Amino acid sequence: MASAICALCGRQAESEDLPLTWATSVENGRKLNYCDVCARENVRGIEGKLDPIYW
Ligand SMILES: [Zn+2]
């Protein structure tokens, strides 16, 4: 199983499992991963339903 790679900055997760701080988004049937930094910056664009307090 390959490590998760951020779809925006190309950063690779240190573990095979997706870190809890990372976010996933399914677009056009493809599962995309976003690292903690990109997820925070793009959280509104990725999933508007996420609770801002969580971040
Ligand atoms: Zn990133």
PDB file of the backbone (N, CA, C, O) and the ligand in Angstrom, with CONECT records:
HET     ZN  A 101       1
ATOM      1  N   MET A   1       0.844  -1.196   0.000  1.00  0.00           N
ATOM      2  CA  MET A   1       0.000   0.000   0.000  1.00  0.00           C
ATOM      3  C   MET A   1       0.877   1.243   0.000  1.00  0.00           C
ATOM      4  O   MET A   1       1.757   1.390   0.848  1.00  0.00           O
ATOM      5  N   ALA A   2       0.641   2.114  -0.930  1.00  0.00           N
ATOM      6  CA  ALA A   2       1.470   3.309  -1.042  1.00  0.00           C
ATOM      7  C   ALA A   2       1.052   4.360  -0.031  1.00  0.00           C
ATOM      8  O   ALA A   2      -0.098   4.404   0.405  1.00  0.00           O
ATOM      9  N   SER A   3       1.991   5.193   0.328  1.00  0.00           N
ATOM     10  CA  SER A   3       1.688   6.278   1.249  1.00  0.00           C
ATOM     11  C   SER A   3       0.814   7.303   0.563  1.00  0.00           C
ATOM     12  O   SER A   3       0.846   7.465  -0.657  1.00  0.00           O
ATOM     13  N   ALA A   4       0.036   7.986   1.374  1.00  0.00           N
ATOM     14  CA  ALA A   4      -0.827   9.027   0.829  1.00  0.00           C
ATOM     15  C   ALA A   4       0.013  10.215   0.391  1.00  0.00           C
ATOM     16  O   ALA A   4       0.989  10.580   1.046  1.00  0.00           O
ATOM     17  N   ILE A   5      -0.379  10.806  -0.716  1.00  0.00           N
ATOM     18  CA  ILE A   5       0.329  11.974  -1.219  1.00  0.00           C
ATOM     19  C   ILE A   5      -0.657  13.121  -1.358  1.00  0.00           C
ATOM     20  O   ILE A   5      -1.765  12.945  -1.863  1.00  0.00           O
ATOM     21  N   CYS A   6      -0.248  14.281  -0.910  1.00  0.00           N
ATOM     22  CA  CYS A   6      -1.119  15.447  -0.993  1.00  0.00           C
ATOM     23  C   CYS A   6      -1.351  15.814  -2.453  1.00  0.00           C
ATOM     24  O   CYS A   6      -0.412  15.909  -3.244  1.00  0.00           O
ATOM     25  N   ALA A   7      -2.610  16.016  -2.791  1.00  0.00           N
ATOM     26  CA  ALA A   7      -2.947  16.324  -4.179  1.00  0.00           C
ATOM     27  C   ALA A   7      -2.566  17.752  -4.542  1.00  0.00           C
ATOM     28  O   ALA A   7      -2.520  18.097  -5.722  1.00  0.00           O
ATOM     29  N   LEU A   8      -2.295  18.574  -3.558  1.00  0.00           N
ATOM     30  CA  LEU A   8      -1.995  19.973  -3.848  1.00  0.00           C
ATOM     31  C   LEU A   8      -0.494  20.260  -3.853  1.00  0.00           C
ATOM     32  O   LEU A   8       0.024  20.853  -4.800  1.00  0.00           O
ATOM     33  N   CYS A   9       0.201  19.841  -2.799  1.00  0.00           N
ATOM     34  CA  CYS A   9       1.624  20.186  -2.709  1.00  0.00           C
ATOM     35  C   CYS A   9       2.533  18.984  -2.944  1.00  0.00           C
ATOM     36  O   CYS A   9       3.752  19.137  -3.012  1.00  0.00           O
ATOM     37  N   GLY A  10       1.949  17.783  -3.069  1.00  0.00           N
ATOM     38  CA  GLY A  10       2.769  16.624  -3.365  1.00  0.00           C
ATOM     39  C   GLY A  10       3.478  16.043  -2.160  1.00  0.00           C
ATOM     40  O   GLY A  10       4.272  15.113  -2.298  1.00  0.00           O
ATOM     41  N   ARG A  11       3.209  16.571  -0.995  1.00  0.00           N
ATOM     42  CA  ARG A  11       3.828  16.066   0.219  1.00  0.00           C
ATOM     43  C   ARG A  11       3.368  14.645   0.501  1.00  0.00           C
ATOM     44  O   ARG A  11       2.206  14.303   0.282  1.00  0.00           O
ATOM     45  N   GLN A  12       4.274  13.832   0.980  1.00  0.00           N
ATOM     46  CA  GLN A  12       3.960  12.430   1.219  1.00  0.00           C
ATOM     47  C   GLN A  12       3.774  12.168   2.697  1.00  0.00           C
ATOM     48  O   GLN A  12       4.544  12.647   3.530  1.00  0.00           O
ATOM     49  N   ALA A  13       2.741  11.400   3.013  1.00  0.00           N
ATOM     50  CA  ALA A  13       2.494  11.062   4.411  1.00  0.00           C
ATOM     51  C   ALA A  13       3.615  10.169   4.919  1.00  0.00           C
ATOM     52  O   ALA A  13       4.172   9.364   4.173  1.00  0.00           O
ATOM     53  N   GLU A  14       3.937  10.323   6.196  1.00  0.00           N
ATOM     54  CA  GLU A  14       5.037   9.549   6.767  1.00  0.00           C
ATOM     55  C   GLU A  14       4.641   8.102   7.018  1.00  0.00           C
ATOM     56  O   GLU A  14       5.498   7.221   7.081  1.00  0.00           O
ATOM     57  N   SER A  15       3.362   7.861   7.159  1.00  0.00           N
ATOM     58  CA  SER A  15       2.896   6.502   7.402  1.00  0.00           C
ATOM     59  C   SER A  15       1.969   6.067   6.271  1.00  0.00           C
ATOM     60  O   SER A  15       1.510   6.884   5.473  1.00  0.00           O
ATOM     61  N   GLU A  16       1.709   4.783   6.221  1.00  0.00           N
ATOM     62  CA  GLU A  16       0.824   4.288   5.173  1.00  0.00           C
ATOM     63  C   GLU A  16      -0.609   4.722   5.411  1.00  0.00           C
ATOM     64  O   GLU A  16      -1.367   4.991   4.479  1.00  0.00           O
ATOM     65  N   ASP A  17      -0.953   4.783   6.676  1.00  0.00           N
ATOM     66  CA  ASP A  17      -2.309   5.231   7.006  1.00  0.00           C
ATOM     67  C   ASP A  17      -2.395   6.742   6.894  1.00  0.00           C
ATOM     68  O   ASP A  17      -1.447   7.460   7.215  1.00  0.00           O
ATOM     69  N   LEU A  18      -3.509   7.199   6.449  1.00  0.00           N
ATOM     70  CA  LEU A  18      -3.705   8.636   6.323  1.00  0.00           C
ATOM     71  C   LEU A  18      -3.725   9.273   7.716  1.00  0.00           C
ATOM     72  O   LEU A  18      -4.523   8.883   8.568  1.00  0.00           O
ATOM     73  N   PRO A  19      -2.848  10.247   7.941  1.00  0.00           N
ATOM     74  CA  PRO A  19      -2.845  10.924   9.252  1.00  0.00           C
ATOM     75  C   PRO A  19      -4.198  11.571   9.524  1.00  0.00           C
ATOM     76  O   PRO A  19      -4.896  11.985   8.598  1.00  0.00           O
ATOM     77  N   LEU A  20      -4.559  11.655  10.793  1.00  0.00           N
ATOM     78  CA  LEU A  20      -5.854  12.228  11.157  1.00  0.00           C
ATOM     79  C   LEU A  20      -5.961  13.681  10.750  1.00  0.00           C
ATOM     80  O   LEU A  20      -7.060  14.203  10.561  1.00  0.00           O
ATOM     81  N   THR A  21      -4.823  14.333  10.615  1.00  0.00           N
ATOM     82  CA  THR A  21      -4.836  15.751  10.274  1.00  0.00           C
ATOM     83  C   THR A  21      -5.033  15.967   8.783  1.00  0.00           C
ATOM     84  O   THR A  21      -5.295  17.084   8.337  1.00  0.00           O
ATOM     85  N   TRP A  22      -4.905  14.898   8.021  1.00  0.00           N
ATOM     86  CA  TRP A  22      -5.105  15.015   6.578  1.00  0.00           C
ATOM     87  C   TRP A  22      -6.591  14.922   6.253  1.00  0.00           C
ATOM     88  O   TRP A  22      -7.395  14.410   7.032  1.00  0.00           O
ATOM     89  N   ALA A  23      -6.920  15.435   5.079  1.00  0.00           N
ATOM     90  CA  ALA A  23      -8.311  15.393   4.656  1.00  0.00           C
ATOM     91  C   ALA A  23      -8.404  14.651   3.331  1.00  0.00           C
ATOM     92  O   ALA A  23      -7.462  14.631   2.539  1.00  0.00           O
ATOM     93  N   THR A  24      -9.555  14.047   3.113  1.00  0.00           N
ATOM     94  CA  THR A  24      -9.776  13.363   1.850  1.00  0.00           C
ATOM     95  C   THR A  24     -10.980  13.973   1.150  1.00  0.00           C
ATOM     96  O   THR A  24     -11.916  14.459   1.785  1.00  0.00           O
ATOM     97  N   SER A  25     -10.930  13.933  -0.157  1.00  0.00           N
ATOM     98  CA  SER A  25     -12.040  14.449  -0.929  1.00  0.00           C
ATOM     99  C   SER A  25     -12.207  13.580  -2.160  1.00  0.00           C
ATOM    100  O   SER A  25     -11.230  13.215  -2.813  1.00  0.00           O
ATOM    101  N   VAL A  26     -13.436  13.256  -2.467  1.00  0.00           N
ATOM    102  CA  VAL A  26     -13.701  12.448  -3.651  1.00  0.00           C
ATOM    103  C   VAL A  26     -14.228  13.358  -4.753  1.00  0.00           C
ATOM    104  O   VAL A  26     -15.297  13.955  -4.629  1.00  0.00           O
ATOM    105  N   GLU A  27     -13.469  13.451  -5.816  1.00  0.00           N
ATOM    106  CA  GLU A  27     -13.875  14.312  -6.913  1.00  0.00           C
ATOM    107  C   GLU A  27     -13.843  13.515  -8.203  1.00  0.00           C
ATOM    108  O   GLU A  27     -12.816  12.951  -8.580  1.00  0.00           O
ATOM    109  N   ASN A  28     -14.973  13.479  -8.864  1.00  0.00           N
ATOM    110  CA  ASN A  28     -15.083  12.739 -10.125  1.00  0.00           C
ATOM    111  C   ASN A  28     -14.688  11.280  -9.951  1.00  0.00           C
ATOM    112  O   ASN A  28     -14.080  10.676 -10.835  1.00  0.00           O
ATOM    113  N   GLY A  29     -15.044  10.724  -8.795  1.00  0.00           N
ATOM    114  CA  GLY A  29     -14.752   9.326  -8.567  1.00  0.00           C
ATOM    115  C   GLY A  29     -13.345   9.048  -8.111  1.00  0.00           C
ATOM    116  O   GLY A  29     -13.019   7.907  -7.783  1.00  0.00           O
ATOM    117  N   ARG A  30     -12.494  10.066  -8.080  1.00  0.00           N
ATOM    118  CA  ARG A  30     -11.120   9.862  -7.618  1.00  0.00           C
ATOM    119  C   ARG A  30     -10.982  10.345  -6.193  1.00  0.00           C
ATOM    120  O   ARG A  30     -11.498  11.400  -5.825  1.00  0.00           O
ATOM    121  N   LYS A  31     -10.287   9.567  -5.402  1.00  0.00           N
ATOM    122  CA  LYS A  31     -10.074   9.956  -4.017  1.00  0.00           C
ATOM    123  C   LYS A  31      -8.794  10.772  -3.918  1.00  0.00           C
ATOM    124  O   LYS A  31      -7.711  10.301  -4.263  1.00  0.00           O
ATOM    125  N   LEU A  32      -8.934  11.976  -3.451  1.00  0.00           N
ATOM    126  CA  LEU A  32      -7.783  12.863  -3.321  1.00  0.00           C
ATOM    127  C   LEU A  32      -7.451  13.083  -1.854  1.00  0.00           C
ATOM    128  O   LEU A  32      -8.338  13.141  -1.003  1.00  0.00           O
ATOM    129  N   ASN A  33      -6.168  13.204  -1.574  1.00  0.00           N
ATOM    130  CA  ASN A  33      -5.728  13.446  -0.208  1.00  0.00           C
ATOM    131  C   ASN A  33      -5.112  14.837  -0.106  1.00  0.00           C
ATOM    132  O   ASN A  33      -4.458  15.317  -1.032  1.00  0.00           O
ATOM    133  N   TYR A  34      -5.335  15.458   1.020  1.00  0.00           N
ATOM    134  CA  TYR A  34      -4.742  16.773   1.255  1.00  0.00           C
ATOM    135  C   TYR A  34      -4.042  16.762   2.607  1.00  0.00           C
ATOM    136  O   TYR A  34      -4.607  16.302   3.599  1.00  0.00           O
ATOM    137  N   CYS A  35      -2.826  17.263   2.645  1.00  0.00           N
ATOM    138  CA  CYS A  35      -2.084  17.286   3.903  1.00  0.00           C
ATOM    139  C   CYS A  35      -2.710  18.295   4.864  1.00  0.00           C
ATOM    140  O   CYS A  35      -3.596  19.063   4.492  1.00  0.00           O
ATOM    141  N   ASP A  36      -2.233  18.275   6.095  1.00  0.00           N
ATOM    142  CA  ASP A  36      -2.846  19.146   7.106  1.00  0.00           C
ATOM    143  C   ASP A  36      -2.792  20.610   6.703  1.00  0.00           C
ATOM    144  O   ASP A  36      -3.755  21.346   6.918  1.00  0.00           O
ATOM    145  N   VAL A  37      -1.695  21.038   6.130  1.00  0.00           N
ATOM    146  CA  VAL A  37      -1.556  22.445   5.746  1.00  0.00           C
ATOM    147  C   VAL A  37      -2.525  22.804   4.633  1.00  0.00           C
ATOM    148  O   VAL A  37      -3.257  23.789   4.736  1.00  0.00           O
ATOM    149  N   CYS A  38      -2.532  22.018   3.581  1.00  0.00           N
ATOM    150  CA  CYS A  38      -3.416  22.308   2.451  1.00  0.00           C
ATOM    151  C   CYS A  38      -4.877  22.150   2.855  1.00  0.00           C
ATOM    152  O   CYS A  38      -5.734  22.911   2.407  1.00  0.00           O
ATOM    153  N   ALA A  39      -5.156  21.170   3.694  1.00  0.00           N
ATOM    154  CA  ALA A  39      -6.537  20.948   4.116  1.00  0.00           C
ATOM    155  C   ALA A  39      -7.045  22.161   4.876  1.00  0.00           C
ATOM    156  O   ALA A  39      -8.196  22.569   4.725  1.00  0.00           O
ATOM    157  N   ARG A  40      -6.170  22.729   5.692  1.00  0.00           N
ATOM    158  CA  ARG A  40      -6.586  23.882   6.486  1.00  0.00           C
ATOM    159  C   ARG A  40      -6.844  25.081   5.574  1.00  0.00           C
ATOM    160  O   ARG A  40      -7.788  25.844   5.778  1.00  0.00           O
ATOM    161  N   GLU A  41      -5.997  25.228   4.581  1.00  0.00           N
ATOM    162  CA  GLU A  41      -6.142  26.383   3.700  1.00  0.00           C
ATOM    163  C   GLU A  41      -7.302  26.223   2.723  1.00  0.00           C
ATOM    164  O   GLU A  41      -7.872  27.205   2.247  1.00  0.00           O
ATOM    165  N   ASN A  42      -7.638  24.980   2.435  1.00  0.00           N
ATOM    166  CA  ASN A  42      -8.679  24.747   1.443  1.00  0.00           C
ATOM    167  C   ASN A  42      -9.899  24.053   2.012  1.00  0.00           C
ATOM    168  O   ASN A  42     -10.716  23.507   1.270  1.00  0.00           O
ATOM    169  N   VAL A  43     -10.022  24.076   3.329  1.00  0.00           N
ATOM    170  CA  VAL A  43     -11.099  23.313   3.951  1.00  0.00           C
ATOM    171  C   VAL A  43     -12.467  23.734   3.419  1.00  0.00           C
ATOM    172  O   VAL A  43     -13.335  22.886   3.213  1.00  0.00           O
ATOM    173  N   ARG A  44     -12.664  25.006   3.201  1.00  0.00           N
ATOM    174  CA  ARG A  44     -13.970  25.445   2.718  1.00  0.00           C
ATOM    175  C   ARG A  44     -14.236  24.935   1.306  1.00  0.00           C
ATOM    176  O   ARG A  44     -15.375  24.628   0.953  1.00  0.00           O
ATOM    177  N   GLY A  45     -13.208  24.850   0.527  1.00  0.00           N
ATOM    178  CA  GLY A  45     -13.397  24.390  -0.842  1.00  0.00           C
ATOM    179  C   GLY A  45     -13.529  22.890  -0.933  1.00  0.00           C
ATOM    180  O   GLY A  45     -14.135  22.365  -1.868  1.00  0.00           O
ATOM    181  N   ILE A  46     -12.958  22.193   0.045  1.00  0.00           N
ATOM    182  CA  ILE A  46     -13.001  20.738   0.003  1.00  0.00           C
ATOM    183  C   ILE A  46     -14.320  20.227   0.560  1.00  0.00           C
ATOM    184  O   ILE A  46     -15.069  19.525  -0.120  1.00  0.00           O
ATOM    185  N   GLU A  47     -14.591  20.591   1.807  1.00  0.00           N
ATOM    186  CA  GLU A  47     -15.820  20.118   2.418  1.00  0.00           C
ATOM    187  C   GLU A  47     -16.399  21.201   3.303  1.00  0.00           C
ATOM    188  O   GLU A  47     -15.923  21.421   4.417  1.00  0.00           O
ATOM    189  N   GLY A  48     -17.417  21.873   2.816  1.00  0.00           N
ATOM    190  CA  GLY A  48     -18.013  22.948   3.570  1.00  0.00           C
ATOM    191  C   GLY A  48     -18.722  22.468   4.816  1.00  0.00           C
ATOM    192  O   GLY A  48     -19.026  23.253   5.715  1.00  0.00           O
ATOM    193  N   LYS A  49     -18.983  21.174   4.863  1.00  0.00           N
ATOM    194  CA  LYS A  49     -19.730  20.658   6.005  1.00  0.00           C
ATOM    195  C   LYS A  49     -18.853  20.418   7.219  1.00  0.00           C
ATOM    196  O   LYS A  49     -19.363  20.175   8.313  1.00  0.00           O
ATOM    197  N   LEU A  50     -17.534  20.484   7.040  1.00  0.00           N
ATOM    198  CA  LEU A  50     -16.656  20.274   8.186  1.00  0.00           C
ATOM    199  C   LEU A  50     -16.846  21.398   9.195  1.00  0.00           C
ATOM    200  O   LEU A  50     -16.968  22.568   8.832  1.00  0.00           O
ATOM    201  N   ASP A  51     -16.869  21.025  10.445  1.00  0.00           N
ATOM    202  CA  ASP A  51     -17.057  22.004  11.505  1.00  0.00           C
ATOM    203  C   ASP A  51     -15.779  22.807  11.703  1.00  0.00           C
ATOM    204  O   ASP A  51     -14.739  22.219  11.998  1.00  0.00           O
ATOM    205  N   PRO A  52     -15.818  24.108  11.555  1.00  0.00           N
ATOM    206  CA  PRO A  52     -14.607  24.943  11.701  1.00  0.00           C
ATOM    207  C   PRO A  52     -13.980  24.814  13.071  1.00  0.00           C
ATOM    208  O   PRO A  52     -12.769  24.983  13.211  1.00  0.00           O
ATOM    209  N   ILE A  53     -14.767  24.522  14.074  1.00  0.00           N
ATOM    210  CA  ILE A  53     -14.230  24.396  15.429  1.00  0.00           C
ATOM    211  C   ILE A  53     -13.238  23.241  15.501  1.00  0.00           C
ATOM    212  O   ILE A  53     -12.284  23.267  16.278  1.00  0.00           O
ATOM    213  N   TYR A  54     -13.478  22.252  14.691  1.00  0.00           N
ATOM    214  CA  TYR A  54     -12.599  21.086  14.680  1.00  0.00           C
ATOM    215  C   TYR A  54     -11.168  21.484  14.330  1.00  0.00           C
ATOM    216  O   TYR A  54     -10.215  20.878  14.821  1.00  0.00           O
ATOM    217  N   TRP A  55     -11.018  22.498  13.487  1.00  0.00           N
ATOM    218  CA  TRP A  55      -9.698  22.909  13.034  1.00  0.00           C
ATOM    219  C   TRP A  55      -9.114  23.912  14.018  1.00  0.00           C
ATOM    220  O   TRP A  55      -7.996  24.389  13.822  1.00  0.00           O
TER     221      TRP A  55
HETATM  222 ZN    ZN A 101      -0.358  19.680   0.840  1.00  0.00          ZN2+
END
